[in-house]
Amino acid sequence: MGKDNITSKLASRFRGFLPVVVDVETGGFNPKRDALLEIAAVILEFDDKGQLHPAESHACHVEPFPGAHLDEKSLEFTGIDPYHPFRFAKPEQEALRVIFQPVRRAVRENACTRAILVGHNPSFDLNFVNAAADRNKIKRNPFHPFSCFDTATLAGLAFGQTVLARAAIAAGMEWDQEQAHSAKYDAERTAELFCSIVNRWDQLTNGANN
């Protein structure tokens, strides 16, 4: 299978959308008031055997925007110290650029119309991404403004599990609880889970059609 066929398969498999797995860590639950603290995105691709897999990861620690609210319980849950000097956090606008630029490039290279966010209970992540983009007056947000793919729902169907850690284990993946609740780790495990479900489904449907 040549590169052109790989590209056309990715463009056609999800109705012209490029699935990009995203996870955020935040200082609360209100996307307009609470700080975005970490963001990660995993871009996917089909290999020459027609298997979907993670291709590249992008992640950034984010400085709380001016006036942002930080909920102590949320920080305790994630273990993030927003002002720790070794976070090497970037201002929100710059952090979004780190994520959005490779996503836009992948959309173009794969002849897709735009990206669609994949996440575990993704409305949370999408709302924070959209709020940060609006706050920084970024007009070219590459993600569909309201549609998304939910691995909690897909894993419930495929494996009978909706919690990310349990779904990952049910899918035969390793899970390191010590690394969980970092945006990069959760995004990469969610990407593996999504690819596993898509590949299993494609194998089932291709087998049924042969």
C-alpha positions in Angstrom: 0.0 0.0 0.0 1.6 3.3 -1.1 1.5 6.6 0.8 -1.3 8.0 -1.4 -3.5 5.0 -0.5 -2.6 5.3 3.2 -3.6 9.0 3.1 -6.8 8.5 1.3 -7.8 5.7 3.7 -7.3 8.1 6.7 -9.3 10.8 4.9 -12.1 8.5 4.0 -12.3 6.3 7.1 -13.7 9.1 9.3 -15.8 11.0 6.8 -13.0 13.5 6.0 -12.1 14.2 9.6 -8.6 13.6 11.1 -8.9 12.0 14.5 -6.5 13.6 17.0 -6.4 12.3 20.6 -6.3 15.1 23.1 -6.1 15.2 26.9 -5.9 18.2 29.2 -5.2 18.7 32.9 -6.8 21.7 34.5 -7.2 23.7 37.7 -10.9 22.9 37.9 -14.0 22.1 35.9 -15.1 25.5 34.5 -13.3 26.0 31.1 -13.9 29.8 31.1 -12.8 30.4 34.7 -10.3 27.6 35.6 -6.7 27.3 34.4 -5.6 25.0 31.6 -2.4 23.5 33.0 -1.4 20.7 30.6 -2.4 19.8 27.0 -1.3 16.9 24.8 -2.3 15.7 21.4 -1.5 12.4 19.6 -1.8 12.3 15.8 -2.7 9.0 14.2 -1.9 7.3 10.9 -2.5 4.0 9.0 0.5 1.8 8.4 1.1 -0.1 5.2 -0.9 -3.0 6.6 -4.0 -0.9 7.2 -3.6 -0.7 10.9 -4.3 2.5 12.7 -1.6 3.5 15.3 -0.2 6.6 17.1 2.2 8.5 14.9 3.4 11.5 16.8 2.8 13.1 20.2 2.9 16.8 21.2 2.6 18.1 24.7 3.0 21.2 26.7 2.8 22.5 30.3 0.7 25.7 30.4 1.0 28.8 32.5 -2.3 29.7 34.2 -3.8 32.6 32.3 -4.0 36.0 34.1 -6.8 35.8 36.6 -7.3 32.1 36.3 -9.0 30.2 39.1 -7.1 27.2 40.6 -9.2 24.7 42.6 -7.2 23.1 45.4 -9.0 19.7 45.1 -8.2 19.6 41.4 -4.6 20.3 42.0 -4.4 17.7 44.7 -6.0 15.1 42.3 -3.5 15.8 39.4 -0.5 16.5 41.6 0.3 19.6 39.6 2.1 22.6 41.1 1.2 25.3 38.5 4.1 27.6 39.5 6.9 25.0 39.9 9.9 26.4 38.0 10.8 23.0 36.5 7.5 22.7 34.7 8.9 25.0 32.0 5.3 26.0 31.2 4.5 28.1 28.3 1.9 30.9 28.1 -1.4 29.6 26.9 -1.3 31.1 23.4 2.2 29.6 22.8 1.1 26.3 24.2 -1.9 26.2 21.8 0.4 27.0 18.9 2.6 24.0 19.9 -0.5 21.7 19.6 -2.4 23.4 16.8 0.4 23.7 14.2 1.2 20.0 13.8 -2.5 19.2 13.9 -3.2 21.7 11.0 -0.2 20.2 9.1 -1.6 16.7 9.5 -5.0 17.8 8.3 -3.5 19.2 5.1 -1.1 16.2 4.5 -4.0 13.7 4.9 -6.4 15.6 2.7 -8.9 15.9 5.6 -11.4 18.8 6.1 -10.5 19.4 9.7 -9.5 17.6 12.9 -11.9 15.9 15.3 -11.0 15.5 18.9 -10.8 12.0 20.4 -10.8 11.7 24.1 -12.0 9.9 27.2 -15.2 11.8 28.1 -14.0 14.3 25.5 -16.5 17.1 26.0 -14.4 18.2 29.0 -11.2 18.4 26.9 -12.9 20.0 23.9 -14.6 22.7 26.1 -11.2 23.7 27.6 -9.5 23.7 24.2 -12.3 25.9 22.7 -12.3 28.3 25.7 -8.5 28.7 25.5 -8.7 29.3 21.8 -11.4 31.9 22.3 -9.5 33.6 25.2 -6.5 34.0 23.0 -8.5 35.0 19.9 -7.2 32.1 17.8 -9.5 32.0 14.8 -8.0 28.9 13.2 -8.9 26.3 15.8 -8.3 23.1 13.8 -10.8 21.0 15.8 -14.5 20.6 15.0 -16.3 23.0 17.4 -18.7 20.4 19.0 -18.3 16.9 17.5 -15.9 14.4 19.0 -15.2 10.7 19.4 -15.6 9.3 23.0 -13.4 6.4 23.9 -15.4 5.9 27.1 -18.4 5.0 25.0 -16.4 3.0 22.5 -14.7 1.0 25.3 -18.0 0.4 27.0 -19.2 -1.2 23.8 -16.0 -3.1 22.9 -14.8 -4.2 26.4 -17.6 -3.5 28.9 -15.4 -0.9 30.7 -15.7 2.9 30.7 -12.9 3.9 33.1 -9.8 4.6 31.1 -7.4 2.4 33.2 -9.8 -0.5 33.3 -10.5 -0.2 29.5 -6.8 -0.1 28.7 -6.2 -3.2 30.7 -9.2 -5.0 29.1 -7.7 -4.1 25.7 -4.4 -5.8 26.7 -2.5 -2.6 27.3 -0.1 -1.9 30.2 -1.2 0.8 32.7 1.1 2.7 35.0 -0.9 4.4 37.7 2.1 6.5 38.7 2.1 8.2 35.3 -1.7 8.6 35.1 -3.2 12.1 35.2 -0.5 13.7 33.1 -1.9 14.9 29.8 0.8 13.2 27.7 0.5 9.8 29.4 -3.3 9.8 29.3 -3.5 11.0 25.7 -1.0 8.3 24.5 -2.9 5.6 26.3 -6.2 6.9 25.0 -4.7 6.9 21.5 -3.7 3.2 21.9 -7.2 2.4 23.1 -8.9 4.2 20.2 -6.6 2.5 17.7 -7.2 -0.9 19.2 -11.0 -0.5 19.0 -10.9 0.8 15.4 -8.5 -2.0 14.3 -10.6 -4.7 15.9 -13.8 -3.3 14.3 -12.2 -3.1 10.9 -10.9 -6.6 11.2 -14.4 -7.9 12.1 -16.1 -6.0 9.3 -13.5 -7.0 6.7 -13.8 -10.6 7.8 -17.5 -10.4 7.5 -17.2 -9.0 3.9 -14.8 -11.7 2.7 
